[in-house]
């Protein structure tokens, strides 16, 4: 009667060995899948991709001296065309970097890319991807990130902010590929996304905005107030904030000079924006900026009872918001004589 016990023991041992083998095989499959996933997230193999396991540092990218030509540097692939091109002297784009939306400001080009025939069925996503990937890397570009942006990250930045600086990239539905090119004279960022019917590209030459509006001296402010009952000022604030830049603080000094010279003068400080972003956000921002100027003037020694602040958002434009120059004219502060 010992024989059945031996057989059962052997069967149990065999089964255990098989389970152990399965676990080992499973570990091998999981490890292989992890490597494949990491490879996909990191993009192409070799020296032209950056690990997504660490925060990205532009200083890790080798400096390129390859010839680039004129902005936006990259032409459209054969049998494809750009559509709804945007070419802005200074703009903010939110680019996907390791699952985060990172704001990059500077000269910006953006466009949708379609098949030349305009037929969605004739668009070739692989040709789109490979053409740009090879071209960007040929001038020293590094693939920084290749992944979808999660809803939590979109919520962190805020839909109002993303709407205000809307770009062609469909970050809500598609994965985005982001590249960086480091040069002696600065950084260039490129973002691609695509699906079966079309693609899009964003190119940002990172840089600071060069202020073009001069500070109006106190004498000119007084002249405008006397002649028209109001003075139009282009006061510099931090982007999408009510914080005065150094140039803005100088403008406040000139306003305070006018009020200090005429103790009977009372003014309303009215904030205005362009039509970028939502109506609610523009209204709030205009109110905050007007209040910021009023508080700064009061801090300069002017009795606050002589001042008031109000914001009107984009409701009273001076120029057409369809152009960058028009938008710049509409982002203003008006001093209105009471």
C-alpha positions as CSV (number, residue, x, y, z in Angstrom):
1,X,0.0,0.0,0.0
2,X,3.0,2.3,0.0
3,X,3.0,2.6,-3.8
4,X,0.1,5.1,-4.1
5,X,1.7,7.4,-1.6
6,X,4.9,7.4,-3.6
7,X,3.0,8.2,-6.8
8,X,0.9,11.0,-5.2
9,X,4.1,12.5,-3.7
10,X,5.8,12.4,-7.1
11,X,2.8,14.0,-8.7
12,X,2.8,16.8,-6.1
13,X,6.5,17.4,-6.7
14,X,6.1,17.5,-10.4
15,X,3.2,20.0,-10.1
16,X,5.3,22.2,-7.8
17,X,8.1,22.2,-10.2
18,X,5.8,23.2,-13.0
19,X,4.4,26.1,-10.9
20,X,7.9,27.2,-10.1
21,X,8.8,27.1,-13.8
22,X,5.6,29.1,-14.6
23,X,6.6,31.7,-12.0
24,X,10.1,32.0,-13.4
25,X,8.7,32.2,-17.0
26,X,6.2,34.8,-15.8
27,X,9.0,36.9,-14.2
28,X,10.9,36.7,-17.5
29,X,7.8,37.8,-19.5
30,X,7.2,40.7,-17.0
31,X,10.8,41.8,-17.2
32,X,10.7,41.6,-21.0
33,X,7.4,43.6,-21.0
34,X,8.9,46.2,-18.6
35,X,11.9,46.6,-20.9
36,X,9.6,47.0,-23.9
37,X,7.5,49.6,-22.1
38,X,10.6,51.5,-20.9
39,X,11.9,51.4,-24.5
40,X,8.6,52.8,-25.8
41,X,8.5,55.5,-23.2
42,X,12.1,56.5,-23.8
43,X,11.8,56.5,-27.6
44,X,14.5,55.4,-30.0
45,X,17.4,53.4,-28.7
46,X,21.0,54.6,-28.5
47,X,22.4,58.0,-27.5
48,X,19.5,60.0,-28.8
49,X,17.0,59.4,-26.1
50,X,16.9,60.4,-22.4
51,X,15.8,58.2,-19.5
52,X,12.3,59.0,-18.3
53,X,13.1,57.8,-14.7
54,X,14.8,61.1,-13.7
55,X,13.7,64.7,-14.0
56,X,14.9,66.1,-17.3
57,X,18.0,68.4,-17.2
58,X,18.8,70.2,-20.4
59,X,22.4,70.3,-19.5
60,X,22.6,66.6,-20.1
61,X,22.0,67.1,-23.8
62,X,25.1,67.5,-25.9
63,X,25.5,70.9,-27.5
64,X,24.8,70.7,-31.2
65,X,26.5,72.9,-33.9
66,X,24.6,71.4,-36.8
67,X,23.3,73.8,-39.4
68,X,19.6,74.5,-38.8
69,X,18.6,77.2,-41.3
70,X,15.7,79.6,-40.6
71,X,13.0,79.2,-38.1
72,X,10.9,77.0,-37.8
73,X,13.8,74.8,-39.1
74,X,11.7,71.7,-40.1
75,X,9.8,71.5,-43.4
76,X,6.7,69.4,-44.0
77,X,7.3,65.7,-45.2
78,X,6.7,64.8,-48.8
79,X,3.0,64.4,-49.8
80,X,2.0,66.2,-46.6
81,X,0.9,69.8,-46.0
82,X,0.7,72.2,-43.1
83,X,-2.7,73.6,-42.1
84,X,-3.7,76.3,-39.7
85,X,-0.2,77.4,-39.2
86,X,0.6,79.6,-36.2
87,X,3.8,81.7,-36.1
88,X,4.1,83.8,-33.0
89,X,7.0,86.0,-32.0
90,X,6.4,85.2,-28.3
91,X,4.1,82.5,-26.9
92,X,3.8,79.9,-24.2
93,X,3.5,76.2,-25.0
94,X,2.9,73.4,-22.5
95,X,5.1,70.5,-23.6
96,X,5.0,67.0,-22.3
97,X,8.1,66.1,-20.4
98,X,8.0,62.8,-18.5
99,X,4.3,63.0,-18.0
100,X,4.4,66.6,-16.8
101,X,3.2,69.7,-18.7
102,X,6.2,72.1,-18.7
103,X,5.7,75.7,-19.9
104,X,8.2,76.8,-22.5
105,X,8.1,80.4,-23.8
106,X,9.6,81.9,-26.9
107,X,9.2,82.2,-30.6
108,X,6.7,79.5,-31.6
109,X,5.5,77.7,-34.7
110,X,2.6,75.3,-34.7
111,X,0.6,73.5,-37.4
112,X,-1.6,70.6,-38.2
113,X,-0.1,68.2,-40.7
114,X,-2.4,66.4,-43.3
115,X,-2.0,64.3,-46.4
116,X,-1.6,66.6,-49.4
117,X,-4.9,65.3,-50.8
118,X,-6.6,66.4,-47.5
119,X,-8.0,62.9,-47.4
120,X,-7.6,61.5,-43.8
121,X,-7.4,57.9,-45.2
122,X,-4.2,58.9,-47.1
123,X,-2.3,60.3,-44.1
124,X,0.6,58.1,-43.2
125,X,1.4,58.3,-39.5
126,X,4.5,56.2,-39.6
127,X,6.0,58.3,-42.4
128,X,5.1,61.4,-40.4
129,X,6.7,60.1,-37.2
130,X,9.9,58.7,-38.8
131,X,10.5,61.7,-41.1
132,X,10.5,64.2,-38.2
133,X,12.3,61.8,-35.8
134,X,15.2,61.4,-38.2
135,X,15.3,65.0,-39.1
136,X,15.3,66.3,-35.5
137,X,18.0,63.8,-34.5
138,X,20.1,64.7,-37.5
139,X,20.6,68.2,-36.1
140,X,21.4,67.0,-32.6
141,X,17.9,66.6,-31.1
142,X,17.2,64.3,-28.2
143,X,14.0,62.5,-27.6
144,X,13.1,63.7,-24.1
145,X,9.7,62.0,-23.6
146,X,7.1,59.9,-25.4
147,X,3.9,59.3,-23.4
148,X,0.3,60.3,-22.9
149,X,-0.5,63.1,-20.4
150,X,-2.7,61.9,-17.6
151,X,-5.9,63.7,-16.7
152,X,-4.5,64.5,-13.2
153,X,-1.7,66.5,-14.8
154,X,-4.1,68.4,-17.1
155,X,-6.1,69.2,-14.0
156,X,-3.0,70.4,-12.2
157,X,-2.2,73.0,-14.8
158,X,-5.8,73.9,-15.3
159,X,-8.0,73.9,-18.4
160,X,-8.3,77.7,-18.4
161,X,-4.6,78.0,-18.6
162,X,-4.3,75.4,-21.3
163,X,-7.2,77.0,-23.3
164,X,-5.5,80.4,-23.1
165,X,-2.3,79.0,-24.6
166,X,-4.1,76.6,-26.9
167,X,-1.9,74.7,-29.3
168,X,-2.4,72.1,-32.0
169,X,-1.4,69.2,-29.8
170,X,-4.3,67.0,-28.6
171,X,-2.9,66.3,-25.2
172,X,-6.3,65.1,-24.0
173,X,-6.3,62.0,-26.3
174,X,-2.9,61.4,-27.9
175,X,0.6,60.6,-26.6
176,X,3.1,63.3,-27.3
177,X,6.7,63.1,-28.3
178,X,8.9,65.9,-27.1
179,X,12.5,66.6,-28.3
180,X,15.1,69.1,-27.1
181,X,18.0,70.6,-29.1
182,X,20.6,72.3,-27.1
183,X,22.8,74.9,-28.9
184,X,25.4,77.5,-27.8
185,X,22.8,80.3,-28.3
186,X,19.9,78.6,-26.6
187,X,17.3,75.8,-26.6
188,X,14.9,74.5,-29.3
189,X,12.0,72.3,-28.3
190,X,9.9,70.2,-30.7
191,X,6.7,68.3,-29.9
192,X,4.9,65.9,-32.1
193,X,1.6,64.1,-31.8
194,X,-0.5,62.2,-34.3
195,X,-3.2,59.7,-35.0
196,X,-4.4,57.8,-38.1
197,X,-5.8,60.8,-39.9
198,X,-3.4,63.7,-39.1
199,X,-0.5,64.9,-37.1
200,X,0.8,68.1,-35.6
201,X,4.0,69.8,-34.7
202,X,5.1,72.6,-32.3
203,X,8.5,74.2,-32.5
204,X,9.6,76.6,-29.7
205,X,12.8,78.6,-29.8
206,X,13.1,79.3,-26.1
207,X,13.7,82.9,-25.2
208,X,12.7,86.0,-23.3
209,X,10.1,88.5,-24.5
210,X,11.7,91.8,-25.6
211,X,9.5,94.6,-24.3
212,X,8.4,96.9,-27.2
213,X,6.3,99.3,-25.2
214,X,8.1,102.3,-23.8
215,X,7.3,103.7,-20.3
216,X,5.2,106.9,-20.7
217,X,6.6,109.7,-18.6
218,X,4.5,111.6,-16.1
219,X,4.4,114.6,-18.4
220,X,2.8,112.5,-21.2
221,X,0.3,110.9,-18.7
222,X,-0.8,114.3,-17.5
223,X,-1.1,115.6,-21.1
224,X,-3.4,112.6,-22.1
225,X,-5.5,113.0,-19.0
226,X,-6.0,116.8,-19.6
227,X,-6.7,116.3,-23.3
228,X,-8.9,113.1,-23.4
229,X,-9.8,112.5,-19.7
230,X,-7.8,109.2,-19.8
231,X,-4.3,107.8,-20.4
232,X,-3.6,104.4,-22.0
233,X,-0.6,102.6,-20.5
234,X,1.0,99.3,-21.4
235,X,2.3,98.2,-18.0
236,X,4.4,95.0,-17.9
237,X,3.2,92.2,-15.7
238,X,4.4,88.6,-15.2
239,X,2.6,86.3,-17.7
240,X,-0.9,85.5,-16.7
241,X,-0.3,87.1,-13.3
242,X,-0.9,90.5,-11.6
243,X,2.7,90.8,-10.4
244,X,4.4,93.9,-11.8
245,X,7.7,93.5,-13.7
246,X,10.5,96.0,-13.0
247,X,9.3,98.0,-16.1
248,X,5.8,98.0,-14.6
249,X,7.1,99.4,-11.3
250,X,8.7,102.2,-13.2
251,X,5.3,103.0,-14.9
252,X,3.7,103.1,-11.4
253,X,6.4,105.7,-10.3
254,X,5.3,107.9,-13.2
255,X,1.6,107.6,-12.3
256,X,2.5,108.6,-8.7
257,X,4.4,111.6,-9.9
258,X,1.3,112.9,-11.7
259,X,-1.0,112.4,-8.7
260,X,1.6,113.9,-6.3
261,X,1.8,117.1,-8.5
262,X,-2.0,117.5,-8.6
263,X,-3.5,116.8,-5.1
264,X,-7.0,117.3,-6.4
265,X,-6.7,114.7,-9.2
266,X,-8.6,111.4,-8.7
267,X,-8.4,108.5,-11.1
268,X,-10.0,105.2,-11.9
269,X,-7.5,102.5,-12.8
270,X,-9.1,100.1,-15.3
271,X,-7.6,96.8,-16.4
272,X,-8.1,95.3,-19.9
273,X,-6.9,92.0,-21.5
274,X,-6.9,90.4,-25.0
275,X,-9.3,87.6,-25.7
276,X,-7.0,84.7,-25.0
277,X,-8.4,82.3,-22.4
278,X,-11.9,82.2,-21.0
279,X,-14.1,85.2,-20.4
280,X,-14.1,84.5,-16.6
281,X,-10.3,84.2,-16.4
282,X,-9.8,87.4,-18.4
283,X,-12.2,89.4,-16.2
284,X,-10.5,88.1,-13.0
285,X,-7.0,88.9,-14.4
286,X,-7.9,92.4,-15.4
287,X,-9.4,93.1,-12.0
288,X,-6.3,91.8,-10.2
289,X,-3.9,93.8,-12.4
290,X,-5.9,97.0,-11.9
291,X,-5.8,96.4,-8.1
292,X,-2.1,95.7,-8.2
293,X,-1.4,99.0,-9.9
294,X,-3.7,100.8,-7.4
295,X,-2.0,99.3,-4.4
296,X,1.5,100.1,-5.8
297,X,0.5,103.7,-6.4
298,X,-0.9,103.9,-2.9
299,X,2.3,102.4,-1.6
300,X,4.2,105.2,-3.4
301,X,2.5,107.8,-1.1
302,X,-0.8,108.6,-2.9
303,X,-4.0,108.6,-0.7
304,X,-5.9,105.5,-1.6
305,X,-9.2,107.4,-1.4
306,X,-8.2,109.2,-4.7
307,X,-8.0,105.8,-6.5
308,X,-10.3,103.1,-7.6
309,X,-9.7,99.9,-9.6
310,X,-11.8,97.9,-11.9
311,X,-11.3,95.2,-14.6
312,X,-13.2,94.7,-17.9
313,X,-11.5,91.6,-19.3
314,X,-11.6,91.6,-23.1
315,X,-14.9,93.4,-23.4
316,X,-13.5,96.8,-24.6
317,X,-10.8,96.0,-27.3
318,X,-8.8,98.8,-28.9
319,X,-7.7,96.6,-31.8
320,X,-8.5,93.3,-33.6
321,X,-7.6,90.3,-31.4
322,X,-7.0,88.3,-34.5
323,X,-3.3,89.4,-34.7
324,X,-0.5,89.4,-32.1
325,X,-0.1,93.2,-32.5
326,X,-3.8,93.7,-31.9
327,X,-3.7,91.5,-28.8
328,X,-0.7,93.5,-27.5
329,X,-2.6,96.8,-27.8
330,X,-5.6,95.3,-26.0
331,X,-3.5,94.2,-23.0
332,X,-3.5,97.6,-21.2
333,X,-4.3,99.7,-18.2
334,X,-6.3,102.9,-18.6
335,X,-6.2,105.8,-16.1
336,X,-9.6,107.6,-16.3
337,X,-10.0,111.0,-14.7
338,X,-12.8,111.2,-12.2
